[in-house]
Amino acid sequence: MKPNTKIELSVRDMEVIESALRAKAGRRGMAIVQGETSPQLKEEMNELQELLGKLHHQKNWFVSKKFTPGG
């Protein structure tokens, strides 16, 4: 079998996934702050941060044509 490379997700689906990833990253961050320093934990945290970054960079940001910086 070949993987499906044309995954269709709604904006809401992406919001749910992003929220879940942020919550998991938060829990992992707390474990690190509390002294847990396993290589697996650090690797998982890096993977979560990279994935959240990929999601962030795929967003189309809307800026009104009437927007002027600083005012």
C-alpha positions as CSV (number, residue, x, y, z in Angstrom):
1,M,0.0,0.0,0.0
2,K,1.1,3.6,-0.7
3,P,0.4,6.3,1.8
4,N,-2.3,8.9,0.9
5,T,-0.4,12.0,0.0
6,K,-3.5,14.1,-0.6
7,I,-4.9,14.5,3.0
8,E,-7.9,16.7,3.2
9,L,-8.4,18.5,6.6
10,S,-10.7,21.4,7.4
11,V,-9.5,24.5,9.1
12,R,-11.3,23.3,12.2
13,D,-9.5,20.0,12.0
14,M,-6.2,21.8,11.9
15,E,-7.2,23.9,14.9
16,V,-8.0,20.8,16.9
17,I,-4.7,19.2,15.9
18,E,-2.7,22.3,16.7
19,S,-4.4,22.6,20.1
20,A,-3.7,19.0,21.0
21,L,0.0,19.4,19.9
22,R,0.3,22.6,22.0
23,A,-1.2,20.8,25.1
24,K,1.2,17.8,24.6
25,A,4.2,20.1,24.2
26,G,3.1,22.0,27.4
27,R,3.0,18.7,29.3
28,R,6.4,17.7,28.0
29,G,7.8,21.2,28.8
30,M,6.6,20.8,32.4
31,A,8.3,17.4,32.7
32,I,11.5,19.0,31.4
33,V,11.2,21.9,33.9
34,Q,10.7,19.4,36.7
35,G,14.0,17.7,35.9
36,E,13.2,14.9,33.5
37,T,15.9,15.0,30.8
38,S,15.7,11.8,28.9
39,P,16.9,11.9,25.3
40,Q,13.5,10.5,24.2
41,L,11.6,13.4,25.9
42,K,13.9,16.0,24.3
43,E,13.5,14.4,20.9
44,E,9.7,14.3,21.2
45,M,9.7,18.0,22.3
46,N,11.8,18.9,19.2
47,E,9.4,16.9,16.9
48,L,6.4,18.7,18.5
49,Q,8.0,22.1,18.0
50,E,8.9,21.4,14.4
51,L,5.5,20.2,13.6
52,L,3.8,23.2,15.2
53,G,6.2,25.4,13.2
54,K,5.2,23.6,10.0
55,L,1.5,24.2,10.7
56,H,2.1,27.8,11.6
57,H,4.0,28.5,8.4
58,Q,1.2,27.0,6.2
59,K,-1.4,29.4,7.5
60,N,-2.6,32.2,5.2
61,W,-2.6,35.4,7.2
62,F,-5.2,38.0,6.4
63,V,-4.3,41.6,6.6
64,S,-6.9,44.2,5.7
65,K,-6.0,46.5,2.8
66,K,-7.0,49.3,5.1
67,F,-4.5,48.3,7.7
68,T,-1.6,50.7,8.4
69,P,1.1,49.7,10.8
70,G,1.2,51.8,14.0
71,G,-2.2,53.4,13.5
